[in-house]
Each structure stands twice: as C-alpha cells, then as structure tokens.
Amino acid sequence: MLDPAERARCRGFARPSDRDRYRVAHVALRRLLGTYLQRDPAAVRFVQEPCPGCGAPHGRPAVHGAPLHFSLSHAGDAVLLAFADAPVGVDIEEEPSAEVAAEVAAMLHPAERAEVAGLPLPARPSAVNRCWARKEAYLKGVGIGLGEDPSVTYVGTGPTPGSPDAWILTDVACPPGYAAACAVRTRLGDCLR
C-alpha cells in the first residue's frame, strides 16, 4: 500500500520498532484517506505544498487533487491523525526528562519561559511537553514546521492553550506520559470542528 518514497523511508530506519511504527502510521493514514476520498489507499498520491516561508515545495504534505487536509504525528507507541476541510496540524509527544525539558524550555516564547519558570520543578516537564505539542501542531498546520523559531509564537504552557491569529488550538486526550494537540485554521474567524 505504501508508495516507493514511503517504502524507502521505512527501510531507512535502523531499528525494527521504528520501521514498524512508521509503517503502521502511514498505512493507517492511507486507509483513512482512501475511505474519506473514496479511492484505493494505494492510489493516494502525496505532494508537498509550498513552504509559506520560502515558497519551496517542502511545506505541509497534501493529497494531490483533493480538498481534504490531514496531519500525522507519532511518538513512542502512539499515533495521532487529523483530517479537516481547512489546514490542520497535530502533534503527539512523549514526556521528556527534566533535563530535556529545561533545554526545550529555553527555546520557547518569552512568556512561555516565564510560565515554566514559575512552576515547581516536578511540574515543568509536563508543562513543556504540553507547550511543545501545541507549538508543533500549530507549525505543522501552518506548513512551516520548525522553520519558525519556537520563541516566536505563543501557545501557552497551562491548562488552556493560547490560539494564534486565525487558528484554534486544542489539547487532545492521549495516554499517560504523552501530550497531544491539534491546530485548525479558521475561515473568516469561525472555528471548524
């Protein structure tokens, strides 16, 4: 069911578990896209949209000739998929160690860094993880990924996400030890569900 580029990427993983996770995530994506688009999943052809930062074809992945937007993320043993009629991004992350959380926190928006610094040490990894999942979901939805410095856009570290202009950010329920978020671009200020 996977296309030649997906099969090559799958073969490129050194660990069998990483190959299996990639394969499961991409087969699930193709099967759901095939269902939504009423096509053979193996016939779904992916393209890269232009990057909003430089215009090169390395932006958000899309299905050739289809109005349906999608996003895929996987971490550890979890996979998160989203489909919408507007640009969408999702991210799922495993909770980092305290050391990694401190490194990541240093890269966040100044207000997010202040929020993390105001928390007790044991609460910081979860807050950073929540923030990072929101940030990546938003940046994937925009199509620029980490082409935007993580310190630019505020998404928040607390229980309620901030929402950048023209985007709705939502935390997604996920297994313990993970954080996940979904970002959907609004049309004319209306939230798409």
C-alpha positions in Angstrom: 0.0 0.0 0.0 2.9 2.4 0.6 4.5 4.3 -2.3 8.2 3.9 -3.2 9.2 7.0 -1.2 7.4 5.7 1.9 8.9 2.2 1.5 12.4 3.7 1.1 12.0 5.8 4.2 10.7 2.8 6.1 13.8 0.8 5.1 16.0 3.6 6.3 15.1 3.2 9.9 17.8 1.3 11.8 15.5 -0.2 14.5 12.8 -2.6 13.5 10.4 -1.0 16.1 10.8 2.4 14.3 10.1 0.8 10.9 7.0 -0.9 12.3 5.7 2.4 13.9 6.3 4.3 10.6 4.6 1.6 8.6 1.6 1.4 10.9 1.1 5.2 11.0 1.4 5.5 7.2 -0.8 2.6 6.4 -3.5 4.0 8.8 -3.2 7.4 7.1 -3.6 5.9 3.6 -6.5 3.7 4.7 -8.4 6.6 6.2 -7.6 8.9 3.3 -8.8 6.2 0.9 -12.0 6.0 2.8 -12.6 9.7 3.0 -11.7 10.3 -0.6 -13.3 7.1 -1.9 -10.1 5.9 -3.5 -7.9 2.9 -3.3 -5.5 3.7 -0.4 -2.5 2.7 -2.6 -3.6 5.2 -5.3 -3.4 8.2 -2.9 -0.7 10.4 -4.2 1.1 12.8 -1.9 2.6 16.2 -2.8 4.3 18.9 -0.7 2.7 22.3 -0.6 4.8 25.4 -1.0 6.5 26.5 2.2 4.9 29.7 3.5 8.4 30.9 4.5 10.3 30.5 1.2 7.9 29.1 -1.4 9.9 25.9 -2.0 8.0 22.6 -2.2 8.7 21.4 1.4 5.6 22.7 3.2 2.7 20.7 4.5 2.0 17.3 2.9 -1.2 17.1 0.9 -3.1 14.7 -1.3 -2.8 15.6 -5.0 -6.1 17.0 -6.3 -8.0 16.6 -3.1 -9.5 19.4 -0.9 -9.1 17.3 2.3 -6.3 18.4 4.7 -4.6 16.0 7.0 -1.8 15.7 9.6 0.0 12.8 11.1 2.2 12.6 14.2 3.7 9.6 16.1 5.8 9.3 19.2 6.6 6.1 21.1 3.7 3.8 20.6 1.1 6.5 19.9 -0.1 7.7 16.5 -2.3 10.8 16.0 -4.1 11.6 12.8 -6.4 14.5 11.9 -8.5 15.3 8.9 -10.2 18.6 8.1 -11.5 20.8 5.3 -9.1 23.5 6.4 -5.3 23.4 7.1 -4.7 21.2 10.2 -1.7 20.1 12.2 -1.4 17.6 15.0 1.5 16.6 17.3 1.9 14.0 20.0 5.0 13.9 22.2 6.3 11.6 25.0 7.1 13.4 28.2 10.7 14.5 28.3 13.2 14.1 31.2 13.7 17.1 33.4 17.0 17.8 31.7 15.5 17.7 28.2 12.5 19.8 29.4 14.9 22.5 30.6 16.7 22.6 27.3 13.4 22.8 25.4 12.0 25.5 27.8 15.0 27.7 26.9 13.8 27.8 23.3 10.2 28.8 24.0 8.4 32.2 23.7 9.5 34.5 26.5 6.0 34.4 28.1 6.1 30.5 28.0 9.6 30.5 29.5 8.3 32.7 32.4 5.3 30.4 32.9 7.6 27.3 33.1 10.0 29.1 35.5 7.1 29.9 37.8 6.2 26.2 38.2 7.6 23.8 40.8 10.4 21.6 39.3 8.4 18.4 39.1 5.6 20.1 37.1 7.9 21.6 34.4 8.4 18.6 32.1 4.6 18.2 31.6 4.1 21.9 31.0 7.0 22.0 28.5 5.6 18.9 26.8 2.1 20.3 26.5 3.5 23.5 25.1 5.8 21.8 22.6 2.9 19.6 21.3 0.8 22.7 20.8 3.6 24.5 19.1 4.4 21.7 16.7 0.8 21.2 15.9 0.4 24.8 15.0 3.6 25.0 13.0 2.7 21.8 11.1 -0.7 23.3 10.3 0.9 26.5 9.0 3.2 24.3 6.9 6.5 25.8 8.1 7.4 23.3 10.8 10.5 24.3 12.8 11.3 26.8 10.0 9.8 29.2 12.5 11.9 29.7 15.7 9.9 28.2 18.6 10.3 31.5 20.5 8.1 33.5 18.0 4.5 32.3 18.5 2.8 32.0 21.9 0.7 28.8 22.5 1.0 28.6 26.3 2.1 26.0 28.8 -1.0 26.0 31.1 -4.2 24.0 31.0 -5.8 26.2 28.3 -3.9 26.7 25.1 -3.4 30.1 23.5 -4.6 30.4 20.0 -2.5 32.3 17.4 -4.5 34.5 15.0 -6.8 32.6 12.7 -6.1 29.2 14.4 -7.9 27.2 17.0 -5.6 25.1 19.3 -7.0 22.2 21.3 -5.3 19.8 23.6 -6.1 16.2 22.6 -6.7 13.4 25.2 -3.9 10.8 25.0 -2.3 8.0 27.0 -0.5 8.9 30.3 3.1 10.1 29.7 2.1 11.9 26.4 0.9 15.3 25.4 -1.0 16.0 22.2 -2.6 18.9 20.4 -4.5 19.8 17.3 -4.4 23.2 15.4 -7.1 24.0 12.8 -7.0 27.2 10.7 -10.3 29.0 10.9 -12.2 30.5 8.0 -13.5 34.0 8.5 -12.9 33.6 12.2 -15.2 30.6 12.5 -14.0 27.5 14.4 -14.1 24.4 12.2 -15.0 21.2 14.0 
